[in-house]
């Protein structure tokens, strides 16, 4: 009976930990198989421990080139989507204008729309414009796709901001630019950062929209998909593990910084 009562009290915690473990299980599998030395072309069965792939992550032709291209596209798409999304979020929250509700609905429509629909629509637009499919069409498509997610993150932060802080800055003779840089922007920064990180992850990971609008350009997700048809090199697991570790490191660093700030405020 005491065990049953303890389980009831800890049920939510246990369920959360099991869910987290289930979500992280694929990452664990990818990490383990990054140290595998398969006998054939496919890295799907454990054969022998080896660090050869870690010593030469660019050993597969085209892998690091596609990775570099994906990072470039994700970087510029993040900048574009974050800049546009931040301005749109402020406009939707702070200003009243005609068709504001319609604009808000249109902004969030890509989040509810299947990716294949947006991909086909953008492809039709580019073909009608006579644009050559490649780096720039992928970049434009990614900005359009990530924009909604940035607006959602920044808008939530802007709606929670206390306007009296900005009014206090203005009462202290701060100009519009000073108020924005020293008061508004620091307060909105967590939402902007969250939107930027989400945009980067979505852009780097996207396959469907990229595949429609890439032409002959090959990004990292497209390289992985193509490799799966003829053989999966271990280096793909190495790159995936490295990206996962970088993401974990960023999250842990953010937690440490926030804890220090909270201690300083206390």
N, C-alpha and C positions, 0 to 999 in steps of 0.2 A: 504493500500500500504506500509506504513512503516513496518507493521508486516511481510509482504511478503519479503521485503528486509532484515529484520533482520533474518528471517528464512533461507534465501539463504546464508547469511554470516555465520550462525551458523550451517548449515546443517551437515557438517562433524563432528562437535563436538557432535551434538545431535545424529547422527547415531552411533558414537562411544560409547556414554553413553548407548544408547539403546542396542547395541550389548553386552557391558559389563554386563548390567543388565540381559540380557537373559542368558549369560554364568554363572552368579552367582546365578541364580534362583534355580537350583538344590541344591546348597549348602545351600541356605536359607531354602528350604523344608526339607533337612536332619537335619538342626539345629533345626527347629521347632518341628519335630517329634521325636527328641531326648528327648523332655520333655513330650512326650505323654505316656499315660497309656492305652494301648489297652485292650479290653475285650477278644479278641480271640488271636490266635497265630500270626496273621499277623498285622504288624504295618503300615497299608495303609490308615486308616481312623482315623481322630482325634476324641478322646473320652474324655480324661480328662488330665488336666495339672498335671504333677508329676515330681519329681526330683529323683525318686527311681533308675533309670538307671544310673544317674550320681554318686549316692552314692555307687553303686556297679557295676562298668563297667565290672568286670570279673565274674559277676554272672552267665553267660552262660558257660557251660562246653566246654572247648576246644577253646574258643574265644581268650583269652589272650595268650594261648600257640601258636596258629596259628599266632597271631600278632607278638609275639616275634620271631618266626621263619622267618617271612617275613622281619622283621627289620634286623635280622642277615644276611640273604641272600642279601638284598639290600645293606647293609654296605660293605660286602666283594665283591660283584659284582661291586659296585662303585669304590672301591680301585683298583680292577683288571682292570676294563675297563678304568679307568682314567689313570693309569700307562701305560698300553699298548697303549691307544689312544693318549696320549701325545707324546710318543716316535714315533709312526707312523706319527703323524701330523708333527713333526719336520723333520722326514726323507723325507716325501713327499714334503715339502716346501724347505728345505735347501740343499738337495742332489739330484744329477742326477745319475740314475742307470737304467740298462736295465729293461724293462717291468714296468717302473714307472707308465705309463698310465694304464696298465692292473691292477696293484695293486690298484691304486686309484679307478678304476671302481669296482673291487671286494669288496673293503672296503665299498663303498656306496650302494652296491647291496642289503644288508638286509633292508635298509631304503625303497626301492621301492618294495621289495618282500612281499607278504602277510605273516602274521605271521604264518598261518597254514602250509604254505609250509616249512618255516624254522623249525617249531616245528616237523613236520613229518620227515624232513631230519635228525635233531639231534636225534630223537628217533631211527631211523634206524641205525645211527652211533653207538649209545650206545648199542643197541641190538646186532649188529654185533661184537662189542668189548667185549660183555659179561658183561658189566657194570651193577651193581645193581642200579635201579632207586631210587632216593631219594635226599638227601640234595646236594650231590656233583654234580649230573647230572643237577639239577636245577641251581646251581651256575654257572657251565660251560656254560649252555645254556643262562643264563642271561648276562654273560660277553660277549658272542658272539653277543647277540642281542643289547646290549648297546654300543658296541665298535664303531659302525658307527657314532652314535650321538655324542660321545665324540670327535672323530676325526674331525667331521664337525665343532664343536664349537672351538676346539683348533686351527685347521688349519686356520680358519678365523682370529683368533687373531694373529697367527704367521705371516701370510701374511701381516698384517698391521704394523708389527714391523719395526722400522727404524734400519737397520744393522749398521748405523754409531755410534749408542750408544754403541754397543758391541765393535766396532773397537776403539772407544775412550777409553773404559776400558782397552783394550789390549795395547794401546799406553801408558797408565799410569801404565804399568807393572803388570796388573792383570793377573793371570793365567787362564787357561780354566775353572777350577772349580770355582774360584772367580767370573769370568765373568758370568758364568751361574747362580750362587746363588744370586749375588748382582744386576745383570742387566737383564739377560734374563728371569729368573724365575719370578721376581716381575712384569715385563711387561706382561708376558704371563699368570699371575695368574688369571685375570678376566675370560679369556677364559677357563682355566682349571677348575675354580670354576663353571662356567656355565655348562660345560660338566659333572662335577661330580653331580651337583644338578639334571640335566636332567636324568642322568643314575640312580640315586637313585629313582627318581619318576617313571621312566619306570619299573625298577626292582620290586619295591614294588607293583605296580599296575598291573603287568602282570598276565594274566590268561591263555591265549591260550597256549603259550610255556610251562608254568609251568604245566598245566593240562596234556600235552602230556608226560612230562619227570619227573613227580613227583612220580610215583608209588603209594605207600600208604601214602606219605607225604602230609600234608594238610597245605597250606599257608593261609594267611588271605583272599585274593580274592577267593580262593577255598572254604573256610569256608562260606563266604557270599553267594556264589552261591549255596552251599549245603543247607544253612539255608533257602534260598528263596523257596526251594522245599517243606519244611515241616513247615515253620513258620519263620518270620523275627523278631528276638529279638530287642528290643529298644537299647540294648547296641551297636549294629552295628552302629546305628546313632550317638551314643555318641563317638565312636572311630573315625568315619568319621568327625564329627565336630571338635574333638580335633586335628586331622591331618590338617584340613583346617586352624584352628586358628594358629597352629605352622607355617604353610607355609606363612600365612599373616604376622605373627610376623617377620619371617626371611626377607621377602620382605621389610617391613617397616624399619627394622634395617639396611638393606643394603642401603636403600634410605637415611636414616639419616646420615650414615657414609660417603656416597658419597657426600652429601651436605656439610658436615663439611670439607671434604678434598678440595672440590672446593672453599669454602670460604677461607681456609687457603692458597691455591695457589693464589687466587685473592689478 
